Amino acid sequence: MDGRSKPTRKPSMEPYYTGWQYRFPSTKSVFNGFANRYNGKNDLDPSMQGSFSEDTSESPACSKPRAVYITIFILVLLVLAGIAAAIATAVLVTNGVKYQYTRAEVKLRVVNVNYTEALSDKTSLEFRELQNEFCSNVGSLVDKDKSTTGYEGCTVESASNGSVIIVALFYFAVQTPAPVQVAVTNIFKAPSSPTTTVSIYVIETGSVTVVVATVDETRPGYTSSKASGRKTSNLTPS
């Protein structure tokens, strides 16, 4: 012997565990297989006492993943709902946005075009053909006129009997209305003649009225002139 004391063996905790289970007999059925995990081991966590109850059949460790999954599911639903709301808002804002134009409303009587009942229906093929031909031919002249600037396009508002009385709207980038009023009037009204020819149309001079104003509208479905070929414009939302 070298004089060193022999290390003592650490006493077994098994009697403690056994006695603890006898003092709390109800925990045996609750722990199920968990008692074996700590039986005879030195790493028993005393804080485990009271962490289970007879009223539950699963441990907190088993219920934690379920809570995580539920939380993730709720977050995904909230994200999807937010995306749907953003898309719906964007669609409503885009469809409802208004732009500012200088618009010339021209009413005139075309004497060399015959009226048909189909022209009273804006959805008919005849009306659409009249609108496309009128706005392409007359709009080309408006666009080329040196006294007008920023011409965007034209649409026919109505076509009624007599030969054909047309109400057309000519759109310009926003500007002072007075110069547009003068320029458009000069295009459609000859100074001293009962009729004037504008492109392929013979127009009764006395029937022409021109009203120019700055308006706020959603983007109209106007027809661009063939000469300019412009279908969109750099317009400022109002």
C-alpha positions as CSV (number, residue, x, y, z in Angstrom):
1,M,0.0,0.0,0.0
2,D,1.3,3.4,-0.9
3,G,-0.7,5.2,1.8
4,R,-3.3,6.5,-0.6
5,S,-6.8,6.0,0.4
6,K,-8.9,3.7,-1.9
7,P,-11.7,5.6,-3.6
8,T,-15.0,4.8,-2.2
9,R,-17.7,3.5,-4.5
10,K,-20.6,5.9,-5.1
11,P,-23.6,4.5,-3.4
12,S,-26.3,3.3,-5.8
13,M,-29.4,5.5,-6.2
14,E,-31.6,2.6,-6.9
15,P,-33.1,2.4,-3.4
16,Y,-33.9,6.1,-3.7
17,Y,-35.7,5.7,-7.0
18,T,-37.6,2.6,-5.7
19,G,-38.6,4.4,-2.6
20,W,-39.6,7.5,-4.5
21,Q,-41.9,5.5,-6.8
22,Y,-43.5,3.9,-3.7
23,R,-44.0,7.3,-2.2
24,F,-45.6,8.4,-5.5
25,P,-47.2,5.2,-6.8
26,S,-49.4,7.1,-9.3
27,T,-46.3,8.2,-11.3
28,K,-45.5,4.8,-12.4
29,S,-48.5,4.6,-14.8
30,V,-47.9,8.1,-16.1
31,F,-44.2,7.7,-16.8
32,N,-44.7,4.4,-18.6
33,G,-41.3,3.7,-20.2
34,F,-39.7,6.9,-18.8
35,A,-38.9,5.2,-15.4
36,N,-36.5,2.8,-17.1
37,R,-34.7,5.7,-18.6
38,Y,-33.5,6.9,-15.2
39,N,-33.5,3.6,-13.2
40,G,-30.0,3.0,-11.9
41,K,-28.6,6.1,-13.6
42,N,-26.9,9.1,-12.1
43,D,-28.4,11.7,-14.4
44,L,-31.9,11.8,-13.0
45,D,-33.2,15.3,-13.1
46,P,-35.1,15.9,-9.8
47,S,-37.0,18.7,-11.6
48,M,-38.9,16.0,-13.4
49,Q,-40.9,15.4,-10.3
50,G,-44.4,16.9,-10.7
51,S,-43.8,17.6,-14.4
52,F,-46.3,15.0,-15.4
53,S,-49.8,14.4,-14.3
54,E,-52.2,11.5,-14.3
55,D,-54.6,13.5,-16.5
56,T,-52.4,13.5,-19.6
57,S,-51.2,10.6,-21.7
58,E,-48.3,12.4,-23.4
59,S,-45.3,14.3,-22.2
60,P,-44.5,18.0,-23.0
61,A,-41.7,16.8,-25.3
62,C,-44.3,15.0,-27.4
63,S,-46.7,17.9,-27.6
64,K,-44.1,20.5,-28.5
65,P,-43.7,19.5,-32.2
66,R,-47.5,19.6,-32.6
67,A,-47.6,23.1,-31.3
68,V,-44.8,24.1,-33.7
69,Y,-46.7,22.6,-36.7
70,I,-49.9,24.5,-35.7
71,T,-48.0,27.7,-35.4
72,I,-46.4,27.3,-38.8
73,F,-49.7,26.4,-40.4
74,I,-51.3,29.6,-38.9
75,L,-48.4,31.7,-40.2
76,V,-48.7,30.2,-43.7
77,L,-52.4,31.0,-43.7
78,L,-51.8,34.6,-42.6
79,V,-49.1,35.1,-45.4
80,L,-51.4,33.7,-48.1
81,A,-54.3,35.9,-46.8
82,G,-51.9,38.9,-47.0
83,I,-50.8,38.1,-50.5
84,A,-54.5,37.7,-51.7
85,A,-55.4,41.0,-50.1
86,A,-52.5,42.8,-51.7
87,I,-53.4,41.4,-55.2
88,A,-57.0,42.4,-54.8
89,T,-56.0,45.9,-53.7
90,A,-53.6,46.2,-56.6
91,V,-56.3,45.2,-59.1
92,L,-58.8,47.6,-57.7
93,V,-56.3,50.5,-57.6
94,T,-55.1,49.8,-61.2
95,N,-58.6,49.5,-62.6
96,G,-59.8,52.6,-60.8
97,V,-56.8,54.9,-61.3
98,K,-57.6,58.1,-63.3
99,Y,-55.5,60.1,-65.7
100,Q,-55.7,63.7,-66.7
101,Y,-56.3,64.6,-70.3
102,T,-57.1,67.6,-72.4
103,R,-60.1,66.3,-74.4
104,A,-61.8,67.8,-77.4
105,E,-65.4,66.7,-77.8
106,V,-66.4,67.2,-81.5
107,K,-70.0,66.8,-82.7
108,L,-70.5,66.9,-86.5
109,R,-72.7,65.7,-89.3
110,V,-71.1,63.5,-92.0
111,V,-73.2,63.7,-95.2
112,N,-71.5,61.0,-97.2
113,V,-72.1,58.1,-94.7
114,N,-75.4,56.3,-94.6
115,Y,-76.9,55.5,-91.3
116,T,-78.0,52.0,-90.2
117,E,-79.7,50.8,-87.1
118,A,-76.6,48.8,-86.2
119,L,-74.7,52.1,-85.7
120,S,-76.8,52.8,-82.6
121,D,-75.2,49.8,-80.9
122,K,-71.7,50.5,-79.7
123,T,-71.0,46.7,-79.6
124,S,-71.9,46.0,-83.2
125,L,-69.4,45.3,-85.9
126,E,-70.7,48.3,-87.9
127,F,-70.1,50.7,-85.1
128,R,-66.6,49.4,-84.4
129,E,-65.7,49.7,-88.1
130,L,-67.0,53.3,-88.2
131,Q,-65.0,54.2,-85.1
132,N,-61.8,52.6,-86.4
133,E,-62.0,54.2,-89.8
134,F,-63.1,57.6,-88.5
135,C,-60.4,57.8,-85.8
136,S,-57.7,56.5,-88.0
137,N,-58.4,58.8,-90.9
138,V,-59.4,62.0,-89.0
139,G,-57.0,61.3,-86.1
140,S,-54.2,61.2,-88.6
141,L,-55.0,64.8,-89.7
142,V,-55.3,65.9,-86.1
143,D,-52.0,64.4,-85.2
144,K,-50.2,65.9,-88.2
145,D,-51.6,69.4,-87.6
146,K,-48.7,71.6,-86.5
147,S,-50.9,73.7,-84.2
148,T,-51.7,70.7,-82.0
149,T,-49.3,68.8,-79.7
150,G,-49.5,65.7,-77.6
151,Y,-52.3,64.0,-79.6
152,E,-53.0,60.6,-78.1
153,G,-56.0,59.1,-79.8
154,C,-59.7,59.2,-80.5
155,T,-62.9,57.3,-79.8
156,V,-66.4,57.7,-81.2
157,E,-68.9,58.2,-78.4
158,S,-72.0,57.9,-80.5
159,A,-73.4,57.7,-84.1
160,S,-77.0,58.7,-84.7
161,N,-79.3,59.2,-87.6
162,G,-79.1,62.2,-89.9
163,S,-77.1,61.1,-92.3
164,V,-74.7,60.2,-89.5
165,I,-74.2,62.5,-86.6
166,I,-71.0,61.6,-84.9
167,V,-69.8,62.6,-81.5
168,A,-66.1,61.9,-81.3
169,L,-63.6,62.5,-78.4
170,F,-60.0,63.4,-79.2
171,Y,-57.5,63.0,-76.5
172,F,-54.4,65.1,-75.9
173,A,-51.7,65.1,-73.2
174,V,-52.8,67.6,-70.6
175,Q,-52.2,71.2,-71.7
176,T,-54.0,74.6,-71.9
177,P,-57.4,74.0,-73.5
178,A,-57.6,77.2,-75.6
179,P,-55.0,76.3,-78.2
180,V,-56.5,72.9,-78.7
181,Q,-60.0,74.5,-79.1
182,V,-58.7,76.8,-81.9
183,A,-56.7,74.0,-83.7
184,V,-59.5,71.4,-83.7
185,T,-62.2,73.9,-84.8
186,N,-60.0,75.0,-87.7
187,I,-59.6,71.4,-88.8
188,F,-63.4,70.7,-89.0
189,K,-64.9,74.1,-89.9
190,A,-64.1,75.7,-93.3
191,P,-64.3,79.5,-93.0
192,S,-66.9,80.2,-95.6
193,S,-68.3,76.9,-97.0
194,P,-71.3,74.9,-96.2
195,T,-69.3,71.7,-96.2
196,T,-65.7,70.8,-95.7
197,T,-63.8,67.6,-96.6
198,V,-61.8,66.1,-93.8
199,S,-59.9,63.0,-95.0
200,I,-62.6,60.9,-96.7
201,Y,-65.6,62.5,-94.9
202,V,-67.7,65.4,-96.1
203,I,-68.8,67.3,-93.1
204,E,-71.6,69.9,-92.8
205,T,-69.7,73.0,-91.5
206,G,-72.6,74.4,-89.6
207,S,-73.1,71.2,-87.6
208,V,-69.7,71.3,-86.0
209,T,-69.3,72.0,-82.3
210,V,-66.1,71.7,-80.4
211,V,-65.8,71.7,-76.6
212,V,-62.4,71.3,-75.0
213,A,-61.8,70.7,-71.4
214,T,-59.3,69.0,-69.0
215,V,-60.8,65.9,-67.6
216,D,-59.9,63.1,-65.2
217,E,-60.8,59.6,-66.6
218,T,-59.7,56.1,-66.4
219,R,-57.6,55.2,-69.4
220,P,-60.1,55.2,-72.4
221,G,-60.1,52.6,-75.1
222,Y,-59.3,55.1,-77.8
223,T,-58.0,54.3,-81.3
224,S,-54.6,55.7,-82.2
225,S,-54.1,57.2,-85.6
226,K,-52.3,55.1,-88.2
227,A,-49.8,57.8,-88.8
228,S,-48.6,58.1,-85.2
229,G,-49.1,54.4,-84.3
230,R,-49.2,55.5,-80.6
231,K,-51.3,53.3,-78.4
232,T,-50.0,54.4,-75.0
233,S,-49.0,57.7,-73.5
234,N,-46.9,59.2,-70.8
235,L,-49.8,60.5,-68.7
236,T,-49.8,61.7,-65.1
237,P,-52.3,60.1,-62.8
238,S,-54.6,62.7,-61.2
